[in-house]
Amino acid sequence: MTVPAALPALAVLLGAALGTFGASPSPGWALGVSVVALAVAGMAFGMGPSGRAGRRGRQLFAPSVCIVFLMVASTLAGDAARSARHPPLREALPDSVLSDPVTLEGELREDAAVGERGVNLALAVDRVRRTGFDRAAPGGVRLTVGGELAIGQARAWRAGRRVRVAALLREPGRFQDPGVPDSRAALARKGVVLIGSVKSAGLVDVLAPGGWVAETAAEVRRLTRAAVVRHVGSHSPRSAAIVVAILIGDRVGLEEEVQRRLQEAGTYHVIAISGGNIAILAGVLLAFFRLARLGPRLGCWLTMAVLVGYAEIVGGGASVVRATLMGCTYLLARQADHRSAPVNALAVSCAVILFVTPASVADVAFWLTFGATLGILIGVGRMGKRLPRPLWIRVPVGLLLTSICAELALFPVGALSFARVTFAGLVLNFLAIPLMGVAQVAGMLVLPLSAVSQTVAGLAGYLAHLGADGLVRSATLVDYAPWSSYRLPPPGLFVVFGYYLGWTMWLWLRSPTAVAVRGRWRRVMSRLAAAAIVGCGLWVLVEPMTLLWPGVSGRLRVTVLDVGHGDAILVQLPDRRSVLVDAGGSMTGGSFDLGGRVVAPALWSLGTRRLDALVISHADPDHIGGAASILRDFRPREIWEAVPVAKSPLWQALRRDADGARIAWHSRHAGDVVVLGDVRCRVWHPPPPEWERPRPRNDDSLVMELEYGEVSIVLPGDIGRPVESVLARESWPRRLRVLKVPHHGSATSSLPEFLGGLAPTLAILSAGATTKVSDDVLRRYTELGATMLRTDVDGAITLETDGRTITVTTFTGRRLSVDGTTKNTKVTKGVERVDSTRRSVGLQPTARKTGRNCCPALGNRSSHR
């Protein structure tokens, strides 16, 4: 067998996955199975190398060893998963004390990074102190230090140093929506238990410096940043930020727009320290030592030493450790056995990493690193001998082959993890990889050359700038060929599994171990494998389910998403069309793309591929902040708004994007009625504006009512008391009504007369951890007899109705049924049943003098398939 490490590595991979995701056996059962497997392996080994007994022994030995590896890996992963779910630090700080400051002592994991809201610290806590409490409680926390003094003192907060800090802690936030990964669980697997804030840099005390290795590495990082800023930043601050990211993995200075463009172009990997950076560094070192005539053996050992030192300097991140371990394993294999296949080094590295950090199996970067390397080794290994001999043809063709192999290996993982497929990287890698090499090599020379000659260092800095600037400019290809990179719903795990199973079968049939398969069966199995590869690959690229059968049919479904303090409400009509009311966002700003990372995955998970309309209730950031990503990913046919705010930067950017995409823009005002198939959308507020708004106003919110049979769903935006007082005098048809609580439950909303006029049966509150919900407001709904549901408690809330009854399902598993017959509430088999008095009224709303029956193009379409 040419790759003897493959089977044990696969066993370790499977065991780590079972343990991480909660399917590991008990330690006692795993120990018993391991003992039996070891006994069988020992017996098989003793059968000798030849003869019938030898063949039988070889057949038993490999599976027995693999079972041992699987049991050990699953046990280790299970222990790590349990520690992540119940860390000592979290057990020592129950919810009742998280509202009070605590004193933490521990070691900084990383250098302090200046962020948008302050200075960020990653702290490995080992002791916690609070009133009447002082004990060891290990766990990781991420802190943000506020105040102007923090930036000046950030240089003193280096990785490896021991600090004491007084902080206010809380659990990491998460969005409880379908299709949205659990970010809290992901942080727990990375060792981050809690997050928090520190009011001032005066509350952070450095107790002791780090070891000499940590201090030396931190000083090298500081000098590198300073040299790059001086010699590269003089040409372009953006180029300096890219070079710093390539050299030491510090991406703090990178603009969000630059990162997004590189991700769309498929070349973001070149600025993240991983296999490519380590390979370039190793190649440069080996070439240098060869020119210095140190000999291949000594050159390999020196290269490994430099690689390990470099990993320490850049902070030892997960991707750096993986790449360094693979490089060192391969170089060690060359020292021991020059005939060893590179895949063996990859398998050994994979197994070692999973034994040390089993939770890595849930890290998408782990799969990207090893998947790309495996694809390149297999593909180039099979096709490399067929490359043309002339060097000027061999190099570009080899680079193209490498890109194709990596893309074939990774595009299902990319679609599943990032909801993106990009073909631009196949072309751009011809430019991106050489440009990254220029930026990396020239950037590495800046620091030593600056000690010799500032002029020569400046020349190296200019070359690094050219490489970094060219890297960014190459990403503009996506602007000219937008089809080369696009977002789409993530495929199902079954499809991804079928794709890789097809490749495994196809490659196995062409290996020496498949010689026993007869010709006819070989052809049949090859065709099945090819069909699986092509069929599953096309499914990933197209995702036909949401394309052919979007939304729902025959009923109205409204989902209030959990977007924290903000609004995002998906309305799926009975004729399969979809309307999104608001797109979430943050009032405090920040670079987190809530529209692309929360709202979009939730919409895809709910079966929406294209929006027929995007409704903007008003231009506050918590309602419009995620709209830019929604425009790119869902291409709404129309945008509705009530009152334009021409001086709002968010509104201006959205209007530019809509005009560039040729999306129709409509104003909706009080009295408008839009017929959406069997659903009538009635606008109650606001009236047409009489003056230009310099800034968004809550009382300009669009108030919509969706009418479907006997069911009414009112979406009032963020209106307050003045508007509610006016609407309370309107003639609201009495029917089975659901009300989205105005202005997130603020004390300035939900007047008693307004609630009395609507008489809601269900009330849905969109709130987050920072939302200040009024107790008086909650009491009014309780006294009214309305059942309250909250996104910060229940997660995403989904209403489905046939026009007569309503079924409510929450992300946390709560279920309610509203049938409109009686007024009793009961729970039966975990299903809450809420009944309200049936109202004998007509289905058509009361006519209004200002009413207009608006039936635009959206209202006239019966389906968007």
Secondary structure as UniProt FT lines:
FT   TURN            4..5
FT   HELIX           6..20
FT   TURN            21..22
FT   HELIX           27..45
FT   TURN            46..47
FT   HELIX           51..85
FT   HELIX           88..92
FT   HELIX           95..97
FT   TURN            98..99
FT   STRAND          102..108
FT   STRAND          113..114
FT   STRAND          119..130
FT   TURN            131..132
FT   STRAND          133..145
FT   HELIX           149..153
FT   HELIX           154..156
FT   TURN            159..160
FT   STRAND          162..170
FT   TURN            178..179
FT   HELIX           183..189
FT   TURN            190..191
FT   STRAND          192..198
FT   HELIX           201..203
FT   STRAND          204..208
FT   HELIX           212..231
FT   TURN            232..235
FT   HELIX           237..248
FT   TURN            252..253
FT   HELIX           256..265
FT   HELIX           268..271
FT   HELIX           275..291
FT   TURN            292..293
FT   HELIX           296..313
FT   TURN            314..315
FT   HELIX           318..336
FT   TURN            338..339
FT   HELIX           342..356
FT   HELIX           358..362
FT   HELIX           364..383
FT   HELIX           384..386
FT   HELIX           391..418
FT   STRAND          420..422
FT   HELIX           424..450
FT   TURN            451..452
FT   HELIX           454..474
FT   TURN            475..476
FT   HELIX           477..480
FT   HELIX           482..484
FT   STRAND          485..487
FT   HELIX           493..509
FT   HELIX           512..514
FT   TURN            515..516
FT   HELIX           519..542
FT   HELIX           544..548
FT   STRAND          556..560
FT   STRAND          569..572
FT   STRAND          578..581
FT   TURN            587..588
FT   HELIX           595..599
FT   HELIX           600..605
FT   TURN            606..607
FT   STRAND          613..616
FT   HELIX           621..624
FT   TURN            625..626
FT   HELIX           627..634
FT   STRAND          638..641
FT   TURN            646..647
FT   HELIX           649..660
FT   TURN            661..662
FT   STRAND          664..667
FT   TURN            670..671
FT   STRAND          672..676
FT   TURN            677..678
FT   STRAND          679..685
FT   HELIX           698..700
FT   STRAND          703..708
FT   TURN            709..710
FT   STRAND          711..715
FT   TURN            717..718
FT   HELIX           721..727
FT   TURN            728..729
FT   STRAND          736..740
FT   HELIX           742..745
FT   TURN            747..748
FT   HELIX           752..758
FT   STRAND          762..765
FT   TURN            769..770
FT   HELIX           775..784
FT   STRAND          787..790
FT   HELIX           791..794
FT   STRAND          797..801
FT   STRAND          806..810
FT   TURN            811..812
FT   STRAND          815..818
FT   STRAND          825..828
FT   TURN            829..830
FT   STRAND          831..834
FT   TURN            849..850
FT   STRAND          852..854
FT   HELIX           857..860
//
